[in-house]
Structure formats: structure tokens, C-alpha cells
Amino acid sequence: MTTRIGISGWRYSGWRGVFYPEGLAQKRELEFASRAVDTIEINGSHYSLQTVESYLSWYDATPRDFVFSVKGPRYLTHMLRFRAETARPAMANFFASGVLALREKLAVFLWQFPPNFVFVPEAFEALLALLPVDFASAVQCAGQHDARVSHPWFNVDVNRRIRHAIEIRHPSFCTPEFVTLLRKYKAALVISDSTAGWPYGEDVTSDFVYLRLHGSETLYSGAYADATLERLAARIDAWAHGGEPHDAVRFAPKPATQRRSRDVLVYFDNDTKVEAPFDAARLKARFDQIAKSPNAKPIRQSVRRTTRTPLPHKPA
């Protein structure tokens, strides 16, 4: 069981002199941020293919036990919309670009779909079936790259598992059939909290749980209140210990099978006003307080009984 609390991205000019110390060289910002949080989402990969040199430098700049989540290309999710006949070359380029050079620091691939992406069961299952399940299958896919990747990298030494998290933004996904598909392919539903009115579900569909927190006041802005972080810490504790909060908000009526434990990854995306890294630290302090308590088990049971309000803050 590993719970990691971090931030979405790290290169923001507004963070300089607020989160980052005055005078810190831009090239050392990842080094600084990775000592302040447990994990970071790489966002640049969503907008363009990154280079192997970048991935290798990010690997070297971070501590040994640090991990990244990598956001899949919007070219696949938003433009090609993962249609099998056109998605394969783009997927090959992505996996050949150097992302596998993160090796054991590659925690999850995040696939974020746009608000106009509608759930069609057969098409979405075909999409999930395209995603590589381990480094070996990713290398096989990468071998089909084209000239857009000038320096391919797939020098894989260990065949590690690959995990995927799916973030949806259209209400058509709020159905048990979607949850069943995610469980079949062992992909995690992203628990996505925002003020934008996107679907919010806490269905546990894999052996890990993935949360993205987009802000409490407006999209990508607004610090989370102490009471909200307290509720969130209790929910994370329930997931980390293989269960669910008693009042879990689900798309499907059937809860996940109880496990001994689950990994949990949490990312604050309320970066506009520099709230993300400080909210991450506040949540980590609250979660550690629960986890390290000598009476941890009674506390967890009590929290599950008394928590009434789920995490999301939806507009009225």
C-alpha cells in the first residue's frame, strides 16, 4: 500500500517566488518540487511529443522513490478520439518518444477525454483493448513509430506492468456498463473533483485509486477548506486499506471487492493561484496524522460511519 500526494505539472511562472524560492534556476524547479511532494503529473506530454532527453533528465532530477503520472496525448484523446484505424500510429509515436525511459518512476498513464466525448460501449472497449498492459507490449507498439520520432527509445531492461487511469467529462459515462469495462481492463476511474459540473464517481475499478482535484472556487483555482481536506484524508485512508467510504458516490451499485490494500495517487490541479503545492502539503499532513495514529483502525471505522458529505463541490 502506497499513498502519494502531489501536483499536476510543475513549470508555472506564477509559482516563482511563492512556492519556488527567489532566484531558483528554472532548470532546478523539478528538483525542488519533487522534494516537496510525492508525485507529479507530466502535462507537457498531453500537448506534444516530448523527447527522450527530457524524460531522462526528469528521471535524474527526482529522488529514487519518486514517481510520475504521464498524461496521454490530446492528439489521441481529443483529435483522433482513439479510433483504432488512426490511433495506432500515434500510439506508437507516443510510446517510442522516450516515455518508457522513466522506468520504475512511471506510475500511471492518465487518459483525459473531452466533455464532448460520448460513451459508446463497443468503441470504448476497443479503446481500452489498445492500451499496453506492460513495457513489453508498449515496446511492441512503439516499434511501429514513424519519422515524427527522430530519436526513439525503448531500451527496456525490466518488463514492468503499465497502469492506466481514465478521466471522463461527459454524463453518458455515468453507467454501470462503463464501470464494468474499466474493471475488465483493470483501468482506474479518475475521481475528478471540480466546479465544472463534470461527472463525479468514486467507483473503484482497479488495484489503485486515482484522484484529481481541480479547485474549489473556479476551475483550476481555489484552495480546499480544512474540513474538505479532513474528509478527503479519511476517504483516502479507506481506499488505501482496501475498502471504500460508506457513502461512496458510484455509477454502479456494486462496490469493489475488498482488498488488503490499494495504492492511491492524488494530484492537485488548482495551480492558477499557487494553491496546489500547499494544498498537497496540507492534505499529506492530515493523512499522515490518520495513518500514524496508534488508534488508526478505530479512527477509520468512525470516519466511515460519520462522514456524510462526499468530496465534490458542485455549483448550485
C-alpha positions, -999 to 999 in steps of 0.1 A, spaced: 0 0 0 15 33 -11 -3 67 -9 12 95 -29 0 131 -28 13 155 -54 6 181 -81 -3 184 -117 27 199 -135 54 220 -120 66 246 -145 44 277 -138 57 312 -139 33 323 -111 49 298 -87 82 315 -88 89 335 -57 59 319 -40 64 282 -40 98 283 -56 124 303 -38 135 336 -53 164 331 -76 159 293 -81 170 284 -116 141 272 -138 160 240 -146 160 231 -109 123 236 -103 115 199 -107 143 190 -84 128 214 -58 91 203 -64 99 166 -62 113 170 -27 82 188 -16 56 163 -30 54 126 -36 44 125 -72 38 148 -102 17 146 -133 37 153 -165 14 176 -185 36 185 -215 31 151 -230 -6 159 -234 2 188 -258 31 175 -278 55 146 -280 83 150 -255 119 138 -261 138 110 -246 163 136 -233 136 153 -213 123 121 -198 159 111 -188 165 145 -173 133 143 -153 142 108 -141 176 121 -130 163 152 -112 139 134 -89 145 112 -58 149 74 -61 114 66 -47 96 94 -67 70 86 -94 54 103 -123 20 100 -139 21 108 -176 -8 125 -194 -16 108 -227 -16 130 -259 -46 150 -266 -39 142 -303 -52 107 -294 -80 116 -269 -93 148 -284 -85 147 -321 -82 111 -333 -106 102 -304 -88 68 -302 -103 54 -334 -83 22 -339 -76 27 -376 -59 61 -369 -48 57 -333 -22 30 -337 5 52 -354 0 80 -329 2 55 -300 34 40 -315 50 75 -317 40 83 -281 55 51 -266 86 54 -288 91 91 -278 111 81 -246 84 79 -220 95 43 -211 128 58 -200 111 68 -168 113 31 -159 103 23 -123 93 60 -119 64 56 -144 34 51 -122 4 56 -144 -7 68 -178 -36 93 -175 -61 95 -204 -83 125 -202 -113 127 -226 -130 159 -236 -165 170 -225 -180 161 -259 -166 126 -259 -196 103 -255 -196 68 -241 -202 42 -267 -196 8 -251 -182 -11 -281 -159 18 -292 -147 24 -256 -139 -13 -251 -119 -12 -283 -100 18 -270 -92 1 -237 -80 -30 -256 -55 -9 -274 -37 2 -243 -5 -17 -235 -5 -36 -202 32 -38 -197 65 -25 -210 69 -54 -234 36 -47 -252 44 -9 -252 77 -17 -269 59 -38 -295 36 -9 -301 65 16 -302 82 -4 -329 57 9 -354 66 45 -349 71 68 -379 95 97 -388 79 121 -363 100 104 -336 136 111 -347 152 95 -316 131 66 -305 138 50 -271 126 16 -260 157 1 -243 136 -16 -217 155 -37 -190 126 -50 -170 91 -58 -182 71 -37 -157 33 -35 -155 17 -4 -170 -13 11 -153 -39 34 -169 -64 59 -154 -94 72 -173 -108 107 -167 -142 114 -183 -162 146 -187 -195 136 -204 -225 123 -184 -231 94 -207 -203 76 -188 -224 76 -156 -235 40 -161 -226 6 -146 -216 -6 -181 -187 18 -181 -176 6 -146 -177 -30 -158 -155 -22 -187 -129 -5 -165 -128 -34 -141 -124 -59 -170 -93 -40 -182 -81 -31 -147 -81 7 -155 -89 31 -128 -117 56 -130 -103 91 -121 -121 106 -92 -123 141 -106 -134 170 -83 -141 203 -99 -166 232 -101 -172 225 -138 -200 200 -134 -181 171 -148 -193 136 -137 -181 127 -103 -178 90 -94 -158 71 -68 -162 36 -83 -130 16 -75 -122 -3 -107 -85 -13 -103 -60 -21 -76 -52 16 -73 -72 48 -69 -65 80 -88 -78 114 -77 -75 148 -95 -86 179 -76 -92 209 -99 -101 236 -75 -128 246 -50 -138 280 -63 -133 281 -101 -117 256 -125 -80 253 -116 -83 278 -87 -94 279 -51 -77 264 -21 -96 235 -4 -110 241 30 -96 224 61 -129 205 66 -128 192 30 -92 180 34 -102 162 66 -130 144 47 -106 136 18 -79 122 41 -105 99 57 -117 87 22 -81 81 11 -75 61 42 -105 39 34 -93 33 -2 -57 27 9 -68 0 33 -87 -19 5 -122 -6 12 -144 23 3 -161 52 22 -195 40 34 -211 69 14 -191 64 -18 -206 81 -49 -208 54 -75 -220 50 -111 -226 13 -105 -244 -2 -75 -219 -29 -68 -189 -19 -47 -154 -32 -55 -142 -64 -39 -125 -57 -6 -87 -60 -8 -59 -59 18 -47 -26 5 -47 -3 -26 -22 23 -39 -37 58 -40 -24 87 -61 -37 122 -55 -30 153 -77 -39 189 -70 -46 208 -102 -56 241 -86 -24 257 -99 -36 292 -111 -31 309 -78 -4 286 -65 -27 267 -42 -18 232 -55 16 225 -38 4 240 -5 -29 220 -5 -8 189 -13 13 195 19 -19 202 40 -36 170 28 -4 150 34 -2 163 69 -38 153 76 -34 119 60 -2 111 79 -19 120 111 -46 94 105 -21 68 92 3 71 121 -23 72 148 -19 44 173 -57 40 172 -58 41 134 -83 13 130 -110 27 153 -105 61 137 -111 47 102 -142 29 113 -155 60 130 -148 82 100 -166 58 76 -197 59 99 -199 96 104 -187 111 70 -219 124 53 -207 148 26 -188 135 -4 -159 154 -17 -173 173 -47 -183 209 -46 -208 212 -74 -223 246 -84 -259 251 -73 
